[in-house]
Protein backbone atom coordinates (compact mmCIF):
# COMPACT_ATOMS: atom_id res chain seq x y z
CA UNK A 1 0.00 0.00 0.00
CA UNK A 2 2.81 2.43 0.91
CA UNK A 3 6.43 1.95 -0.05
CA UNK A 4 9.27 4.27 0.92
CA UNK A 5 11.57 4.51 -2.09
CA UNK A 6 14.28 6.85 -0.82
CA UNK A 7 15.24 8.58 2.43
CA UNK A 8 17.33 11.71 2.59
CA UNK A 9 20.55 11.08 4.52
CA UNK A 10 20.63 14.30 6.57
CA UNK A 11 16.94 14.95 7.27
CA UNK A 12 13.84 12.84 7.85
CA UNK A 13 12.50 13.62 4.39
CA UNK A 14 11.52 10.66 2.26
CA UNK A 15 9.87 9.91 -1.08
CA UNK A 16 7.66 6.93 -1.75
CA UNK A 17 4.62 5.49 -3.48
CA UNK A 18 1.07 5.28 -2.14
CA UNK A 19 -0.99 2.72 -4.04
CA UNK A 20 -4.75 3.28 -4.31
CA UNK A 21 -7.64 1.79 -6.28
CA UNK A 22 -7.37 4.66 -8.77
CA UNK A 23 -3.63 4.69 -9.23
CA UNK A 24 -0.32 5.28 -7.54
CA UNK A 25 0.59 8.60 -5.91
CA UNK A 26 4.19 9.69 -5.54
CA UNK A 27 5.04 11.14 -2.14
CA UNK A 28 5.50 13.76 -0.89
CA UNK A 29 2.46 15.39 -2.50
CA UNK A 30 0.09 18.31 -2.04
CA UNK A 31 -3.67 17.99 -2.64
CA UNK A 32 -5.91 20.79 -3.88
CA UNK A 33 -9.26 21.11 -2.10
CA UNK A 34 -12.33 20.21 -4.16
CA UNK A 35 -14.92 20.79 -1.47
CA UNK A 36 -18.31 20.29 -3.15
CA UNK A 37 -17.32 18.35 -6.25
CA UNK A 38 -15.51 21.19 -8.01
CA UNK A 39 -12.44 23.28 -7.43
CA UNK A 40 -12.83 27.04 -7.08
CA UNK A 41 -11.79 28.74 -10.32
CA UNK A 42 -10.11 25.57 -11.58
CA UNK A 43 -11.40 22.62 -13.60
CA UNK A 44 -10.53 18.93 -13.43
CA UNK A 45 -8.91 19.36 -16.85
CA UNK A 46 -6.63 22.00 -15.33
CA UNK A 47 -5.73 19.71 -12.41
CA UNK A 48 -4.97 16.89 -14.84
CA UNK A 49 -2.73 19.13 -16.98
CA UNK A 50 -0.91 20.22 -13.83
CA UNK A 51 -0.21 16.54 -13.13
CA UNK A 52 -2.18 16.33 -9.88
CA UNK A 53 -2.65 12.71 -8.89
CA UNK A 54 -5.34 13.34 -6.27
CA UNK A 55 -7.41 15.94 -4.44
CA UNK A 56 -9.55 16.04 -1.30
CA UNK A 57 -13.30 16.57 -0.93
CA UNK A 58 -15.60 17.08 2.06
CA UNK A 59 -17.57 13.93 2.92
CA UNK A 60 -20.19 15.75 5.00
CA UNK A 61 -21.04 18.24 2.24
CA UNK A 62 -21.20 15.48 -0.39
CA UNK A 63 -23.57 13.58 1.90
CA UNK A 64 -25.88 16.62 1.85
CA UNK A 65 -25.52 17.43 -1.86
CA UNK A 66 -25.60 15.64 -4.26
CA UNK A 67 -26.54 13.08 -1.59
CA UNK A 68 -25.85 9.38 -1.16
CA UNK A 69 -28.70 8.23 -3.43
CA UNK A 70 -27.22 10.09 -6.37
CA UNK A 71 -23.76 8.69 -5.64
CA UNK A 72 -25.22 5.18 -5.42
CA UNK A 73 -26.88 5.65 -8.81
CA UNK A 74 -23.57 6.64 -10.39
CA UNK A 75 -21.69 3.91 -8.52
CA UNK A 76 -19.54 6.40 -6.66
CA UNK A 77 -18.16 9.91 -6.59
CA UNK A 78 -15.47 9.23 -9.21
CA UNK A 79 -18.09 8.45 -11.84
CA UNK A 80 -20.37 11.31 -10.80
CA UNK A 81 -17.65 13.93 -11.39
CA UNK A 82 -15.76 11.96 -14.08
CA UNK A 83 -12.38 11.90 -12.35
CA UNK A 84 -10.51 8.61 -12.48
CA UNK A 85 -7.49 9.46 -10.35
CA UNK A 86 -7.29 9.17 -6.57
CA UNK A 87 -9.54 11.08 -4.15
CA UNK A 88 -9.30 11.68 -0.40
CA UNK A 89 -12.39 12.54 1.62
CA UNK A 90 -12.16 14.27 4.98
CA UNK A 91 -14.59 13.81 7.83
CA UNK A 92 -16.04 17.28 8.08
CA UNK A 93 -14.21 17.73 11.39
CA UNK A 94 -13.00 21.18 10.35
CA UNK A 95 -16.63 22.31 10.42
CA UNK A 96 -16.52 21.88 14.20
CA UNK A 97 -14.77 25.26 14.29
CA UNK A 98 -17.61 26.94 12.41
CA UNK A 99 -20.63 27.91 14.52
CA UNK A 100 -22.78 28.09 11.38
CA UNK A 101 -22.28 24.32 11.01
CA UNK A 102 -21.91 22.94 14.54
CA UNK A 103 -25.00 22.46 16.70
CA UNK A 104 -23.73 20.12 19.43
CA UNK A 105 -21.19 17.39 20.14
CA UNK A 106 -21.03 14.46 22.55
CA UNK A 107 -19.43 11.05 22.76
CA UNK A 108 -21.99 9.60 20.34
CA UNK A 109 -21.16 12.02 17.52
CA UNK A 110 -21.80 15.48 16.12
CA UNK A 111 -24.98 17.37 15.23
CA UNK A 112 -24.45 19.61 12.22
CA UNK A 113 -26.63 22.20 10.52
CA UNK A 114 -26.89 21.96 6.74
CA UNK A 115 -25.47 25.09 5.06
CA UNK A 116 -27.93 24.52 2.22
CA UNK A 117 -31.29 24.54 4.02
CA UNK A 118 -30.58 24.63 7.76
CA UNK A 119 -31.70 21.03 8.42
CA UNK A 120 -30.16 19.20 11.37
CA UNK A 121 -28.02 16.09 10.73
CA UNK A 122 -26.37 13.78 13.25
CA UNK A 123 -23.06 12.21 12.23
CA UNK A 124 -21.65 9.36 14.30
CA UNK A 125 -18.39 7.57 13.48
CA UNK A 126 -20.46 4.69 12.10
CA UNK A 127 -22.57 7.03 9.95
CA UNK A 128 -19.46 8.76 8.62
CA UNK A 129 -18.02 5.41 7.52
CA UNK A 130 -21.28 4.58 5.76
CA UNK A 131 -21.11 7.95 3.98
CA UNK A 132 -17.50 7.56 2.86
CA UNK A 133 -17.95 3.92 1.90
CA UNK A 134 -20.78 5.04 -0.40
CA UNK A 135 -18.81 7.99 -1.79
CA UNK A 136 -16.12 5.48 -2.72
CA UNK A 137 -13.10 7.72 -2.22
CA UNK A 138 -9.70 6.07 -2.31
CA UNK A 139 -8.74 7.32 1.14
CA UNK A 140 -11.26 8.04 3.90
CA UNK A 141 -10.59 9.91 7.13
CA UNK A 142 -11.99 9.03 10.55
CA UNK A 143 -14.23 11.38 12.55
CA UNK A 144 -12.16 13.47 14.96
CA UNK A 145 -12.82 16.19 17.52
CA UNK A 146 -11.04 19.34 16.41
CA UNK A 147 -10.61 22.27 18.81
CA UNK A 148 -9.27 25.76 18.31
CA UNK A 149 -5.92 26.80 19.85
CA UNK A 150 -7.48 28.93 22.59
CA UNK A 151 -9.39 26.10 24.29
CA UNK A 152 -8.30 24.92 27.75
CA UNK A 153 -6.03 21.98 28.40
CA UNK A 154 -8.92 20.05 29.92
CA UNK A 155 -11.02 20.63 26.82
CA UNK A 156 -8.18 19.21 24.71
CA UNK A 157 -7.97 16.17 27.01
CA UNK A 158 -11.65 15.47 26.41
CA UNK A 159 -11.34 16.04 22.65
CA UNK A 160 -8.25 13.81 22.44
CA UNK A 161 -9.94 10.91 24.25
CA UNK A 162 -13.03 11.34 22.08
CA UNK A 163 -10.88 11.36 18.93
CA UNK A 164 -9.28 8.04 19.94
CA UNK A 165 -12.64 6.46 20.75
CA UNK A 166 -14.17 7.63 17.48
CA UNK A 167 -11.14 6.36 15.55
CA UNK A 168 -11.66 2.85 16.96
CA UNK A 169 -15.37 2.97 16.10
CA UNK A 170 -14.58 4.15 12.56
CA UNK A 171 -12.07 1.34 12.10
CA UNK A 172 -14.55 -1.28 13.35
CA UNK A 173 -17.36 -0.07 11.09
CA UNK A 174 -15.35 0.57 7.91
CA UNK A 175 -16.60 -1.89 5.26
CA UNK A 176 -15.22 -0.78 1.87
CA UNK A 177 -12.16 -2.98 1.36
CA UNK A 178 -11.11 -1.01 -1.73
CA UNK A 179 -10.86 2.15 0.37
CA UNK A 180 -7.90 3.03 2.59
CA UNK A 181 -8.65 4.46 6.03
CA UNK A 182 -6.47 6.99 7.86
CA UNK A 183 -6.56 7.81 11.57
CA UNK A 184 -6.13 11.36 12.85
CA UNK A 185 -3.97 12.65 15.73
CA UNK A 186 -5.30 15.53 17.84
CA UNK A 187 -4.07 17.05 21.12
CA UNK A 188 -3.62 20.74 20.44
CA UNK A 189 -0.06 21.89 20.98
CA UNK A 190 0.44 19.83 24.15
CA UNK A 191 3.31 17.33 24.03
CA UNK A 192 1.71 14.80 26.38
CA UNK A 193 -1.61 14.81 24.50
CA UNK A 194 0.02 14.65 21.05
CA UNK A 195 2.27 11.78 22.17
CA UNK A 196 -0.63 9.94 23.80
CA UNK A 197 -3.02 10.35 20.89
CA UNK A 198 -0.42 9.45 18.25
CA UNK A 199 0.57 6.34 20.18
CA UNK A 200 -3.04 5.16 20.45
CA UNK A 201 -3.88 5.94 16.81
CA UNK A 202 -0.67 4.34 15.60
CA UNK A 203 -1.58 1.06 17.34
CA UNK A 204 -4.80 0.77 15.34
CA UNK A 205 -4.16 -0.86 11.98
CA UNK A 206 -4.86 2.23 9.89
CA UNK A 207 -3.40 2.53 6.40
CA UNK A 208 -1.99 5.95 7.27
CA UNK A 209 -1.95 8.50 10.07
CA UNK A 210 -2.89 12.16 9.75
CA UNK A 211 -1.90 15.02 12.02
CA UNK A 212 -4.87 17.33 12.47
CA UNK A 213 -5.80 20.42 14.42
CA UNK A 214 -2.97 22.68 13.22
CA UNK A 215 -2.64 25.84 11.09
CA UNK A 216 -5.75 27.23 12.79
CA UNK A 217 -4.27 30.15 14.69
CA UNK A 218 -1.45 28.76 16.82
CA UNK A 219 2.07 30.17 16.41
CA UNK A 220 4.41 28.66 13.84
CA UNK A 221 6.73 27.52 16.62
CA UNK A 222 3.92 25.69 18.40
CA UNK A 223 2.72 24.15 15.15
CA UNK A 224 6.15 22.74 14.31
CA UNK A 225 6.54 21.37 17.83
CA UNK A 226 3.11 19.71 17.66
CA UNK A 227 4.12 18.05 14.39
CA UNK A 228 7.30 16.73 16.03
CA UNK A 229 5.39 15.49 19.09
CA UNK A 230 2.99 13.57 16.85
CA UNK A 231 5.68 12.08 14.62
CA UNK A 232 7.55 10.71 17.64
CA UNK A 233 4.85 8.04 18.03
CA UNK A 234 3.97 7.27 14.38
CA UNK A 235 5.67 4.32 12.66
CA UNK A 236 7.85 5.47 9.81
CA UNK A 237 6.39 2.82 7.49
CA UNK A 238 2.99 4.54 7.60
CA UNK A 239 1.96 7.46 5.41
CA UNK A 240 2.09 10.70 7.43
CA UNK A 241 -0.49 13.29 6.35
CA UNK A 242 -0.40 16.87 7.68
CA UNK A 243 -3.95 18.19 7.34
CA UNK A 244 -4.76 21.76 6.37
CA UNK A 245 -1.17 22.99 5.98
CA UNK A 246 -0.28 24.45 2.60
CA UNK A 247 1.96 27.52 2.72
CA UNK A 248 5.14 26.86 0.70
CA UNK A 249 7.48 27.40 3.64
CA UNK A 250 5.44 25.14 5.94
CA UNK A 251 5.37 22.40 3.31
CA UNK A 252 9.14 22.54 2.78
CA UNK A 253 9.86 22.48 6.52
CA UNK A 254 7.38 19.68 7.19
CA UNK A 255 8.71 17.45 4.41
CA UNK A 256 12.07 17.70 6.19
CA UNK A 257 10.37 16.39 9.32
CA UNK A 258 9.06 13.30 7.49
CA UNK A 259 5.60 14.39 6.33
CA UNK A 260 4.36 12.71 3.14
CA UNK A 261 1.22 14.58 2.12
CA UNK A 262 -0.61 17.85 2.56
CA UNK A 263 -3.91 19.52 1.73
CA UNK A 264 -4.90 23.15 2.09
CA UNK A 265 -7.09 25.88 0.66
CA UNK A 266 -4.19 28.29 1.20
CA UNK A 267 -2.65 28.37 -2.33
CA UNK A 268 -5.99 28.85 -4.10
CA UNK A 269 -7.41 31.22 -1.47
CA UNK A 270 -4.33 33.41 -1.77
CA UNK A 271 -4.71 33.43 -5.55
CA UNK A 272 -8.28 34.70 -5.23
CA UNK A 273 -6.92 37.54 -3.09
CA UNK A 274 -4.30 38.47 -5.68
CA UNK A 275 -1.34 36.82 -3.94
CA UNK A 276 0.88 34.71 -6.19
CA UNK A 277 3.69 32.37 -5.17
CA UNK A 278 7.22 32.53 -6.54
CA UNK A 279 10.42 30.86 -5.42
CA UNK A 280 11.52 34.24 -4.05
CA UNK A 281 8.36 34.72 -2.02
CA UNK A 282 4.74 35.74 -2.55
CA UNK A 283 3.74 38.83 -4.55
CA UNK A 284 0.67 40.97 -3.93
CA UNK A 285 -0.25 41.54 -7.56
CA UNK A 286 -2.84 44.23 -6.90
CA UNK A 287 -0.11 46.70 -5.94
CA UNK A 288 0.34 49.65 -8.28
CA UNK A 289 4.02 48.86 -8.83
CA UNK A 290 3.05 45.93 -11.08
CA UNK A 291 0.96 48.05 -13.47
CA UNK A 292 3.70 48.38 -16.10
CA UNK A 293 5.77 45.26 -15.40
CA UNK A 294 5.62 43.36 -18.70
CA UNK A 295 7.31 40.12 -17.62
CA UNK A 296 5.85 36.80 -16.40
CA UNK A 297 4.95 36.19 -12.77
CA UNK A 298 8.08 34.10 -12.37
CA UNK A 299 11.03 33.56 -14.64
CA UNK A 300 11.49 29.87 -15.38
CA UNK A 301 7.92 28.87 -14.52
CA UNK A 302 6.47 26.83 -17.38
CA UNK A 303 2.81 27.10 -16.38
CA UNK A 304 0.25 28.36 -18.92
CA UNK A 305 -0.08 31.69 -17.12
CA UNK A 306 3.63 32.50 -17.08
CA UNK A 307 4.03 31.40 -20.69
CA UNK A 308 1.23 33.62 -21.95
CA UNK A 309 0.67 36.61 -19.65
CA UNK A 310 2.57 39.39 -17.91
CA UNK A 311 2.37 40.78 -14.41
CA UNK A 312 0.94 43.97 -15.91
CA UNK A 313 -1.91 42.14 -17.63
CA UNK A 314 -2.74 40.04 -14.58
CA UNK A 315 -2.54 43.16 -12.38
CA UNK A 316 -5.05 44.82 -14.72
CA UNK A 317 -7.46 41.87 -14.57
CA UNK A 318 -7.29 41.76 -10.79
CA UNK A 319 -7.78 45.51 -10.34
CA UNK A 320 -10.86 45.60 -12.61
CA UNK A 321 -12.26 42.54 -10.77
CA UNK A 322 -12.28 40.38 -13.88
CA UNK A 323 -13.09 36.75 -12.88
CA UNK A 324 -10.38 35.51 -15.24
CA UNK A 325 -7.83 36.95 -12.80
CA UNK A 326 -8.88 34.44 -10.15
CA UNK A 327 -8.77 31.61 -12.67
CA UNK A 328 -5.30 32.45 -13.96
CA UNK A 329 -3.74 33.17 -10.56
CA UNK A 330 -5.22 29.94 -9.18
CA UNK A 331 -3.65 27.97 -12.02
CA UNK A 332 -0.28 29.58 -11.35
CA UNK A 333 -0.33 28.91 -7.61
CA UNK A 334 -1.32 25.28 -8.15
CA UNK A 335 1.44 24.94 -10.75
CA UNK A 336 3.90 26.45 -8.26
CA UNK A 337 2.94 23.94 -5.57
CA UNK A 338 3.49 21.05 -7.99
CA UNK A 339 6.84 22.45 -9.07
CA UNK A 340 7.90 22.91 -5.45
CA UNK A 341 6.87 19.38 -4.48
CA UNK A 342 8.59 17.82 -7.49
CA UNK A 343 11.76 19.76 -6.69
CA UNK A 344 11.58 18.49 -3.12
CA UNK A 345 11.35 14.90 -4.38
CA UNK A 346 14.39 15.39 -6.60
CA UNK A 347 16.45 16.79 -3.74
CA UNK A 348 15.47 13.86 -1.49
CA UNK A 349 16.61 11.41 -4.16
CA UNK A 350 19.88 13.35 -4.49
CA UNK A 351 20.43 13.41 -0.68
CA UNK A 352 20.40 17.19 -0.85
CA UNK A 353 17.16 18.05 0.95
CA UNK A 354 18.69 19.95 3.84
CA UNK A 355 20.59 22.27 1.51
CA UNK A 356 17.49 22.74 -0.65
CA UNK A 357 15.33 23.54 2.38
CA UNK A 358 17.80 26.05 3.80
CA UNK A 359 18.25 27.75 0.43
CA UNK A 360 14.51 27.94 -0.19
CA UNK A 361 13.76 29.43 3.22
CA UNK A 362 16.55 31.98 2.81
CA UNK A 363 15.25 33.14 -0.56
CA UNK A 364 11.52 32.96 0.20
CA UNK A 365 10.95 36.51 1.38
CA UNK A 366 7.81 37.67 3.25
CA UNK A 367 4.85 39.10 1.34
CA UNK A 368 5.99 42.23 -0.53
PyMOL commands that set and color helices and strands:
alter all, ss='L'
color gray80, all
select helices_A, chain A and resi 44-49+59-73+77-81+93-97+125-135+153-173+191-203+220-231+248-257+266-272+288-290+304-308+311-319+323-349+353-363
alter helices_A, ss='H'
color red, helices_A
select strands_A, chain A and resi 2-7+14-20+23-27+29-33+54-58+86-90+102-106+109-113+120-124+139-141+180-185+208-211+239-242+261-263+275-276+283-284
alter strands_A, ss='S'
color yellow, strands_A
deselect
rebuild
show_as cartoon
